[in-house]
Amino acid sequence: MKSLKFSQFNLYSFNSKKTLIRNTFHDSVVRIENKLLNKIKKDLNKKEINEVKNLEKYKILVPKNKNEFKEWKKFVEEVKENKILSMTIAPTFACNFRCVYCIEEGKYVEMPSMKEEKIKEIFNFFDKIIKQKKIKKTNLILYGGEPILRYDLCLKIMKKFNEFSKKNKLKIEEIQIVTNGSLLDKKKINNLIKNGLERVMITVDGLKKTHNKRRKCPSNPNTFDMIITNIIYLAKQGVEVTVLSVTDSENINELLPLVRFFSKKLRNKDKIKKKIVFTFGLVAKTSCTRRRYNKLVKNKETEIRTKIITALKFAKKQGFLVGLPHEIDACEREDKYGFLIDPKGNIFKCVGVIGIPKYSIGNIKDSPNKIFKNMKKYTDLKILDEECKKCSILPLCRGGCQHDALMKFGVYGKKKFCEKDSLLKTYQEYLKQGLY
């Protein structure tokens, strides 16, 4: 029998009788009695043969001579070359909200909305990409600012995207919009669906009073009711809606009531519930939000994340879908066929820096060769050290968010951003609570 070892990418959550083991690379989970696990640990290669085979099947046990880091690295390189043309287009950076934690505050004051002729230039650029690369799939995300402020441009981009995909025989993976949801109505939603809308992300930061206070709209002090109406209508029409809550110590106690609010509204409507995905994240650490983060998040992360997990567990029990932190995939920064385009046609690789000229890798008027050359400083970073290579959560972390590294160190793409201790506790608690 071949020699085996426990995978370096295993994550463990113990209780008095059983252990949950998640492999963070292969995204497999097994539950095993502690007595049996201890027996296997003592002799991997002889006893408990059936159980050993099962652990091998789910990559909890791997060949002793396997270099798992190299295997994972190869996987990441394959993901980077996935040949899915991913377009994130911001038709405007204007916004009708003035959120208390806005990550874009002050960055785009003088940038106008996209001109209509720019849409044609965008797809001319992508036509050149298609001719150079053997791409068979594509997706579109409309981003902002608040993209629905330029609903007219959103529709034109979607129509052009559909024509482009048909002409080039590309399979459309999905069309998504990131919006605050306040400017939608049934007519707009139906038109967007008619043009291929499949997924929407909308932020709701708590119940009415809290949401309206945090996500302020100068022209309408109560956007909560309209947003809730739009979320439910979208879900009824078959659109998957990610309901995001941006949390800190001010609103963390409203996550559970928010889920209860939706559950009450959708009682006995399980089909609609399955179209709503709850996901909760912390206020970002950016130059615009650092003061708020330090006051309302710093040193409170464990308490906040515990309450996030409680709310997500309840949402799952109520029949909703839940979004979990970090995917076993590649960040959009690493994706060689992912492009973020601002209203001027400038191209970026990271959503955290879109719109900031010094981080642009070029413009849609540039040649694809120039863009792919400039892209390498984002897709081919050398930030992993020896500690990273041995870390059990490397497939989830991948060296950390480079936008977070920029905020902490003042440089982009030069250093890892390690949150190992905090993330390990978070992932173990997710595993313990059945969130995987």
Secondary structure, 3 states (H helix, E strand, C coil): CCCEEECCCEEEEECCCEEEEEECCCCEEEEEEHHHHHHHHHCCCCCCHHHHHHHHHCCCEEECCCCHHHHHHHHHHHHHCCCEEEEEECCCCCCCCEECCCCCCCCCCCCCCCCHHHHHHHHHHHHHHHHHCCCCEEEEEECCCCHHHHHHHHHHHHHHHHHHHHHCCCEEEEEEEECCCCCCCHHHHHHHHHCCEEEEEEECCCCHHHHHHHEECCCCCCCHHHHHHHHHHHHHCCCEEEEEEEECCCCHHHHHHHHHHHHHHCCCCHHHHCCEEEEEEECCCCCCCHHHHHHHCCCCHHHHHHHHHHHHHHHHHCCCEECCCCCCCCCCCCCCCEEEECCCCEEECCCCCCCCHHHCCEECCCCHHHHHHHHHHHHCCCCCCHHHHCCCCHHHHCCCCHHHHHHHHCCCCCCCCCCHHHHHHHHHHHHHCCCC
